[in-house]
């Protein structure tokens, strides 16, 4: 763990010049990619939680409807 932190600090402290054009399109692309990854993670978590919960609620609703139907018969 400390090795990773030291390597990251080394890379941040000692800059290496980039001999290329890093224009505003690159920043927009990085922001779009980051937001896309974050939204994909939230969508996956939502899907993992919501669909089993929806199935449970539907079963509970069906049991309640069948119980009330039996009482009326």
Biopython code that builds the backbone (N, CA, C, O; Angstrom):
import numpy as np
from Bio.PDB.StructureBuilder import StructureBuilder

atoms = [
    (1, "UNK", "N", (0.823, -1.186, 0.000)),
    (1, "UNK", "CA", (0.000, 0.000, 0.000)),
    (1, "UNK", "C", (0.868, 1.251, 0.000)),
    (1, "UNK", "O", (0.623, 2.200, -0.745)),
    (2, "UNK", "N", (1.895, 1.229, 0.860)),
    (2, "UNK", "CA", (2.780, 2.389, 0.912)),
    (2, "UNK", "C", (3.541, 2.562, -0.390)),
    (2, "UNK", "O", (3.853, 3.683, -0.793)),
    (3, "UNK", "N", (3.831, 1.467, -1.033)),
    (3, "UNK", "CA", (4.561, 1.526, -2.302)),
    (3, "UNK", "C", (3.728, 2.256, -3.355)),
    (3, "UNK", "O", (4.262, 3.060, -4.120)),
    (4, "UNK", "N", (2.429, 1.981, -3.398)),
    (4, "UNK", "CA", (1.549, 2.644, -4.359)),
    (4, "UNK", "C", (1.472, 4.135, -4.069)),
    (4, "UNK", "O", (1.514, 4.948, -4.992)),
    (5, "UNK", "N", (1.358, 4.506, -2.788)),
    (5, "UNK", "CA", (1.290, 5.915, -2.414)),
    (5, "UNK", "C", (2.584, 6.632, -2.793)),
    (5, "UNK", "O", (2.548, 7.749, -3.308)),
    (6, "UNK", "N", (3.705, 6.005, -2.542)),
    (6, "UNK", "CA", (4.992, 6.614, -2.882)),
    (6, "UNK", "C", (5.119, 6.787, -4.388)),
    (6, "UNK", "O", (5.595, 7.823, -4.852)),
    (7, "UNK", "N", (4.705, 5.796, -5.150)),
    (7, "UNK", "CA", (4.768, 5.901, -6.617)),
    (7, "UNK", "C", (3.859, 7.017, -7.112)),
    (7, "UNK", "O", (4.245, 7.790, -7.988)),
    (8, "UNK", "N", (2.650, 7.104, -6.555)),
    (8, "UNK", "CA", (1.737, 8.176, -6.966)),
    (8, "UNK", "C", (2.286, 9.550, -6.603)),
    (8, "UNK", "O", (2.198, 10.479, -7.406)),
    (9, "UNK", "N", (2.845, 9.691, -5.417)),
    (9, "UNK", "CA", (3.456, 10.959, -5.038)),
    (9, "UNK", "C", (4.624, 11.305, -5.954)),
    (9, "UNK", "O", (4.794, 12.460, -6.343)),
    (10, "UNK", "N", (5.407, 10.328, -6.287)),
    (10, "UNK", "CA", (6.531, 10.537, -7.194)),
    (10, "UNK", "C", (6.044, 11.026, -8.553)),
    (10, "UNK", "O", (6.635, 11.935, -9.137)),
    (11, "UNK", "N", (4.971, 10.427, -9.055)),
    (11, "UNK", "CA", (4.452, 10.833, -10.354)),
    (11, "UNK", "C", (3.828, 12.222, -10.321)),
    (11, "UNK", "O", (3.869, 12.942, -11.318)),
    (12, "UNK", "N", (3.255, 12.604, -9.190)),
    (12, "UNK", "CA", (2.634, 13.925, -9.074)),
    (12, "UNK", "C", (3.695, 15.010, -8.882)),
    (12, "UNK", "O", (3.597, 16.088, -9.469)),
    (13, "UNK", "N", (4.691, 14.728, -8.074)),
    (13, "UNK", "CA", (5.704, 15.740, -7.760)),
    (13, "UNK", "C", (6.621, 16.001, -8.952)),
    (13, "UNK", "O", (6.877, 17.157, -9.290)),
    (14, "UNK", "N", (7.111, 14.959, -9.584)),
    (14, "UNK", "CA", (8.044, 15.108, -10.698)),
    (14, "UNK", "C", (7.279, 15.053, -12.013)),
    (14, "UNK", "O", (6.924, 13.983, -12.509)),
    (15, "UNK", "N", (7.040, 16.226, -12.553)),
    (15, "UNK", "CA", (6.274, 16.324, -13.793)),
    (15, "UNK", "C", (7.140, 15.983, -14.993)),
    (15, "UNK", "O", (8.338, 16.265, -15.018)),
    (16, "UNK", "N", (6.528, 15.386, -15.960)),
    (16, "UNK", "CA", (7.186, 15.085, -17.220)),
    (16, "UNK", "C", (6.430, 15.854, -18.301)),
    (16, "UNK", "O", (5.209, 15.738, -18.407)),
    (17, "UNK", "N", (7.146, 16.634, -19.098)),
    (17, "UNK", "CA", (6.430, 17.415, -20.111)),
    (17, "UNK", "C", (5.788, 16.512, -21.171)),
    (17, "UNK", "O", (6.350, 15.494, -21.575)),
    (18, "UNK", "N", (4.628, 16.908, -21.590)),
    (18, "UNK", "CA", (3.924, 16.182, -22.641)),
    (18, "UNK", "C", (4.108, 16.967, -23.931)),
    (18, "UNK", "O", (3.631, 18.097, -24.040)),
    (19, "UNK", "N", (4.771, 16.404, -24.878)),
    (19, "UNK", "CA", (5.051, 17.099, -26.127)),
    (19, "UNK", "C", (3.913, 16.874, -27.120)),
    (19, "UNK", "O", (4.112, 16.380, -28.230)),
    (20, "UNK", "N", (2.717, 17.255, -26.679)),
    (20, "UNK", "CA", (1.560, 17.134, -27.545)),
    (20, "UNK", "C", (0.561, 18.210, -27.163)),
    (20, "UNK", "O", (0.700, 18.868, -26.132)),
    (21, "UNK", "N", (-0.435, 18.378, -27.994)),
    (21, "UNK", "CA", (-1.465, 19.374, -27.736)),
    (21, "UNK", "C", (-2.568, 18.728, -26.921)),
    (21, "UNK", "O", (-3.198, 17.765, -27.359)),
    (22, "UNK", "N", (-2.796, 19.260, -25.745)),
    (22, "UNK", "CA", (-3.875, 18.780, -24.888)),
    (22, "UNK", "C", (-4.918, 19.880, -24.834)),
    (22, "UNK", "O", (-4.883, 20.735, -23.949)),
    (23, "UNK", "N", (-5.831, 19.860, -25.766)),
    (23, "UNK", "CA", (-6.810, 20.927, -25.905)),
    (23, "UNK", "C", (-8.030, 20.736, -25.038)),
    (23, "UNK", "O", (-8.096, 19.799, -24.243)),
    (24, "UNK", "N", (-9.000, 21.627, -25.189)),
    (24, "UNK", "CA", (-10.208, 21.560, -24.376)),
    (24, "UNK", "C", (-11.058, 20.321, -24.658)),
    (24, "UNK", "O", (-11.826, 19.897, -23.795)),
    (25, "UNK", "N", (-10.935, 19.747, -25.825)),
    (25, "UNK", "CA", (-11.691, 18.527, -26.143)),
    (25, "UNK", "C", (-11.287, 17.359, -25.263)),
    (25, "UNK", "O", (-12.111, 16.509, -24.926)),
    (26, "UNK", "N", (-10.026, 17.320, -24.896)),
    (26, "UNK", "CA", (-9.551, 16.246, -24.024)),
    (26, "UNK", "C", (-10.193, 16.357, -22.645)),
    (26, "UNK", "O", (-10.600, 15.349, -22.067)),
    (27, "UNK", "N", (-10.284, 17.567, -22.121)),
    (27, "UNK", "CA", (-10.921, 17.761, -20.811)),
    (27, "UNK", "C", (-12.384, 17.368, -20.841)),
    (27, "UNK", "O", (-12.880, 16.724, -19.917)),
    (28, "UNK", "N", (-13.083, 17.759, -21.914)),
    (28, "UNK", "CA", (-14.492, 17.383, -22.050)),
    (28, "UNK", "C", (-14.661, 15.880, -22.173)),
    (28, "UNK", "O", (-15.609, 15.312, -21.632)),
    (29, "UNK", "N", (-13.749, 15.236, -22.881)),
    (29, "UNK", "CA", (-13.804, 13.783, -23.020)),
    (29, "UNK", "C", (-13.578, 13.068, -21.704)),
    (29, "UNK", "O", (-14.230, 12.067, -21.406)),
    (30, "UNK", "N", (-12.650, 13.589, -20.919)),
    (30, "UNK", "CA", (-12.377, 12.978, -19.613)),
    (30, "UNK", "C", (-13.582, 13.144, -18.696)),
    (30, "UNK", "O", (-13.958, 12.212, -17.985)),
    (31, "UNK", "N", (-14.188, 14.331, -18.712)),
    (31, "UNK", "CA", (-15.374, 14.565, -17.882)),
    (31, "UNK", "C", (-16.520, 13.657, -18.320)),
    (31, "UNK", "O", (-17.197, 13.066, -17.479)),
    (32, "UNK", "N", (-16.742, 13.543, -19.619)),
    (32, "UNK", "CA", (-17.819, 12.693, -20.126)),
    (32, "UNK", "C", (-17.584, 11.221, -19.773)),
    (32, "UNK", "O", (-18.514, 10.517, -19.378)),
    (33, "UNK", "N", (-16.347, 10.763, -19.915)),
    (33, "UNK", "CA", (-16.040, 9.369, -19.586)),
    (33, "UNK", "C", (-16.225, 9.104, -18.090)),
    (33, "UNK", "O", (-16.757, 8.064, -17.703)),
    (34, "UNK", "N", (-15.786, 10.043, -17.256)),
    (34, "UNK", "CA", (-15.929, 9.884, -15.811)),
    (34, "UNK", "C", (-17.400, 9.843, -15.409)),
    (34, "UNK", "O", (-17.810, 8.984, -14.628)),
    (35, "UNK", "N", (-18.187, 10.765, -15.940)),
    (35, "UNK", "CA", (-19.619, 10.763, -15.638)),
    (35, "UNK", "C", (-20.300, 9.489, -16.151)),
    (35, "UNK", "O", (-21.190, 8.951, -15.493)),
    (36, "UNK", "N", (-19.883, 9.015, -17.312)),
    (36, "UNK", "CA", (-20.441, 7.782, -17.856)),
    (36, "UNK", "C", (-20.163, 6.583, -16.967)),
    (36, "UNK", "O", (-21.041, 5.747, -16.751)),
    (37, "UNK", "N", (-18.949, 6.498, -16.454)),
    (37, "UNK", "CA", (-18.595, 5.386, -15.564)),
    (37, "UNK", "C", (-19.386, 5.462, -14.268)),
    (37, "UNK", "O", (-19.895, 4.451, -13.782)),
    (38, "UNK", "N", (-19.490, 6.673, -13.708)),
    (38, "UNK", "CA", (-20.238, 6.839, -12.460)),
    (38, "UNK", "C", (-21.712, 6.487, -12.660)),
    (38, "UNK", "O", (-22.301, 5.794, -11.830)),
    (39, "UNK", "N", (-22.308, 6.957, -13.750)),
    (39, "UNK", "CA", (-23.709, 6.642, -14.020)),
    (39, "UNK", "C", (-23.921, 5.148, -14.264)),
    (39, "UNK", "O", (-24.944, 4.593, -13.862)),
    (40, "UNK", "N", (-22.962, 4.500, -14.919)),
    (40, "UNK", "CA", (-23.074, 3.057, -15.148)),
    (40, "UNK", "C", (-23.031, 2.288, -13.828)),
    (40, "UNK", "O", (-23.754, 1.307, -13.656)),
    (41, "UNK", "N", (-22.190, 2.730, -12.901)),
    (41, "UNK", "CA", (-22.118, 2.072, -11.596)),
    (41, "UNK", "C", (-23.433, 2.245, -10.843)),
    (41, "UNK", "O", (-23.950, 1.286, -10.270)),
    (42, "UNK", "N", (-23.983, 3.476, -10.840)),
    (42, "UNK", "CA", (-25.255, 3.700, -10.161)),
    (42, "UNK", "C", (-26.389, 2.917, -10.822)),
    (42, "UNK", "O", (-27.265, 2.404, -10.126)),
    (43, "UNK", "N", (-26.386, 2.815, -12.140)),
    (43, "UNK", "CA", (-27.425, 2.046, -12.835)),
    (43, "UNK", "C", (-27.333, 0.571, -12.469)),
    (43, "UNK", "O", (-28.357, -0.090, -12.298)),
    (44, "UNK", "N", (-26.118, 0.050, -12.348)),
    (44, "UNK", "CA", (-25.942, -1.355, -11.969)),
    (44, "UNK", "C", (-26.431, -1.600, -10.541)),
    (44, "UNK", "O", (-27.108, -2.592, -10.272)),
    (45, "UNK", "N", (-26.086, -0.696, -9.635)),
    (45, "UNK", "CA", (-26.540, -0.839, -8.251)),
    (45, "UNK", "C", (-28.057, -0.738, -8.184)),
    (45, "UNK", "O", (-28.700, -1.504, -7.466)),
    (46, "UNK", "N", (-28.632, 0.201, -8.927)),
    (46, "UNK", "CA", (-30.080, 0.359, -8.959)),
    (46, "UNK", "C", (-30.753, -0.916, -9.473)),
    (46, "UNK", "O", (-31.753, -1.364, -8.912)),
    (47, "UNK", "N", (-30.203, -1.495, -10.538)),
    (47, "UNK", "CA", (-30.770, -2.723, -11.092)),
    (47, "UNK", "C", (-30.668, -3.892, -10.137)),
    (47, "UNK", "O", (-31.587, -4.705, -10.041)),
    (48, "UNK", "N", (-29.561, -3.977, -9.435)),
    (48, "UNK", "CA", (-29.370, -5.081, -8.490)),
    (48, "UNK", "C", (-30.345, -4.970, -7.322)),
    (48, "UNK", "O", (-30.825, -5.982, -6.812)),
    (49, "UNK", "N", (-30.634, -3.755, -6.905)),
    (49, "UNK", "CA", (-31.528, -3.559, -5.758)),
    (49, "UNK", "C", (-32.988, -3.511, -6.185)),
    (49, "UNK", "O", (-33.829, -4.129, -5.532)),
    (50, "UNK", "N", (-33.317, -2.804, -7.248)),
    (50, "UNK", "CA", (-34.711, -2.523, -7.590)),
    (50, "UNK", "C", (-35.483, -3.752, -8.067)),
    (50, "UNK", "O", (-36.602, -3.982, -7.609)),
    (51, "UNK", "N", (-34.920, -4.538, -8.967)),
    (51, "UNK", "CA", (-35.694, -5.628, -9.557)),
    (51, "UNK", "C", (-36.068, -6.725, -8.566)),
    (51, "UNK", "O", (-37.206, -7.192, -8.612)),
    (52, "UNK", "N", (-35.191, -7.161, -7.679)),
    (52, "UNK", "CA", (-35.651, -8.109, -6.651)),
    (52, "UNK", "C", (-36.674, -7.484, -5.703)),
    (52, "UNK", "O", (-37.608, -8.158, -5.269)),
    (53, "UNK", "N", (-36.505, -6.213, -5.383)),
    (53, "UNK", "CA", (-37.472, -5.525, -4.529)),
    (53, "UNK", "C", (-38.827, -5.423, -5.222)),
    (53, "UNK", "O", (-39.865, -5.602, -4.585)),
    (54, "UNK", "N", (-38.821, -5.142, -6.497)),
    (54, "UNK", "CA", (-40.067, -5.056, -7.272)),
    (54, "UNK", "C", (-40.764, -6.421, -7.316)),
    (54, "UNK", "O", (-41.984, -6.500, -7.169)),
    (55, "UNK", "N", (-40.003, -7.475, -7.514)),
    (55, "UNK", "CA", (-40.561, -8.822, -7.538)),
    (55, "UNK", "C", (-41.193, -9.165, -6.182)),
    (55, "UNK", "O", (-42.284, -9.734, -6.126)),
    (56, "UNK", "N", (-40.505, -8.817, -5.103)),
    (56, "UNK", "CA", (-41.034, -9.069, -3.755)),
    (56, "UNK", "C", (-42.338, -8.303, -3.532)),
    (56, "UNK", "O", (-43.306, -8.860, -3.014)),
    (57, "UNK", "N", (-42.364, -7.026, -3.921)),
    (57, "UNK", "CA", (-43.570, -6.229, -3.732)),
    (57, "UNK", "C", (-44.728, -6.747, -4.567)),
    (57, "UNK", "O", (-45.870, -6.732, -4.107)),
    (58, "UNK", "N", (-44.460, -7.208, -5.789)),
    (58, "UNK", "CA", (-45.516, -7.774, -6.629)),
    (58, "UNK", "C", (-46.077, -9.062, -6.027)),
    (58, "UNK", "O", (-47.288, -9.279, -6.054)),
    (59, "UNK", "N", (-45.210, -9.913, -5.487)),
    (59, "UNK", "CA", (-45.684, -11.148, -4.845)),
    (59, "UNK", "C", (-46.530, -10.829, -3.633)),
    (59, "UNK", "O", (-47.556, -11.466, -3.395)),
    (60, "UNK", "N", (-46.098, -9.840, -2.865)),
    (60, "UNK", "CA", (-46.857, -9.440, -1.680)),
    (60, "UNK", "C", (-48.220, -8.886, -2.081)),
    (60, "UNK", "O", (-49.223, -9.160, -1.423)),
    (61, "UNK", "N", (-48.255, -8.114, -3.152)),
    (61, "UNK", "CA", (-49.513, -7.543, -3.643)),
    (61, "UNK", "C", (-50.446, -8.643, -4.151)),
    (61, "UNK", "O", (-51.651, -8.604, -3.901)),
    (62, "UNK", "N", (-49.883, -9.630, -4.868)),
    (62, "UNK", "CA", (-50.691, -10.741, -5.377)),
    (62, "UNK", "C", (-51.265, -11.571, -4.228)),
    (62, "UNK", "O", (-52.418, -11.997, -4.295)),
    (63, "UNK", "N", (-50.481, -11.804, -3.180)),
    (63, "UNK", "CA", (-50.984, -12.559, -2.024)),
    (63, "UNK", "C", (-52.120, -11.805, -1.351)),
    (63, "UNK", "O", (-53.117, -12.400, -0.943)),
    (64, "UNK", "N", (-51.963, -10.506, -1.240)),
    (64, "UNK", "CA", (-53.005, -9.698, -0.613)),
    (64, "UNK", "C", (-54.275, -9.710, -1.465)),
    (64, "UNK", "O", (-55.381, -9.795, -0.931)),
    (65, "UNK", "N", (-54.118, -9.625, -2.788)),
    (65, "UNK", "CA", (-55.267, -9.636, -3.684)),
    (65, "UNK", "C", (-55.970, -10.995, -3.656)),
    (65, "UNK", "O", (-57.199, -11.060, -3.669)),
    (66, "UNK", "N", (-55.190, -12.079, -3.619)),
    (66, "UNK", "CA", (-55.799, -13.417, -3.587)),
    (66, "UNK", "C", (-56.491, -13.659, -2.247)),
    (66, "UNK", "O", (-57.524, -14.326, -2.196)),
    (67, "UNK", "N", (-55.927, -13.119, -1.160)),
    (67, "UNK", "CA", (-56.543, -13.288, 0.154)),
    (67, "UNK", "C", (-57.877, -12.525, 0.219)),
    (67, "UNK", "O", (-58.861, -13.027, 0.764)),
    (68, "UNK", "N", (-57.896, -11.326, -0.335)),
    (68, "UNK", "CA", (-59.143, -10.557, -0.315)),
    (68, "UNK", "C", (-60.186, -11.165, -1.266)),
    (68, "UNK", "O", (-61.389, -11.070, -1.020)),
    (69, "UNK", "N", (-59.719, -11.782, -2.339)),
    (69, "UNK", "CA", (-60.633, -12.437, -3.283)),
    (69, "UNK", "C", (-61.278, -13.659, -2.627)),
    (69, "UNK", "O", (-62.467, -13.913, -2.824)),
    (70, "UNK", "N", (-60.502, -14.416, -1.847)),
    (70, "UNK", "CA", (-61.031, -15.592, -1.159)),
    (70, "UNK", "C", (-62.047, -15.192, -0.095)),
    (70, "UNK", "O", (-63.027, -15.904, 0.127)),
    (71, "UNK", "N", (-61.818, -14.057, 0.563)),
    (71, "UNK", "CA", (-62.768, -13.599, 1.584)),
    (71, "UNK", "C", (-64.102, -13.201, 0.955)),
    (71, "UNK", "O", (-65.167, -13.420, 1.533)),
    (72, "UNK", "N", (-64.024, -12.611, -0.240)),
    (72, "UNK", "CA", (-65.265, -12.162, -0.885)),
    (72, "UNK", "C", (-66.055, -13.324, -1.470)),
    (72, "UNK", "O", (-67.259, -13.202, -1.694)),
    (73, "UNK", "N", (-65.389, -14.453, -1.721)),
    (73, "UNK", "CA", (-66.095, -15.631, -2.283)),
    (73, "UNK", "C", (-66.767, -16.396, -1.242)),
    (73, "UNK", "O", (-67.403, -17.409, -1.533)),
]
sb = StructureBuilder()
sb.init_structure("model")
sb.init_model(0)
sb.init_chain("A")
sb.init_seg("    ")
for serial, (resi, resn, name, xyz) in enumerate(atoms, 1):
    if name == "N":
        sb.init_residue(resn, " ", resi, " ")
    sb.init_atom(name, np.array(xyz, "f"), 0.0, 1.0, " ", f" {name:<3s}", serial, name[0])
structure = sb.get_structure()
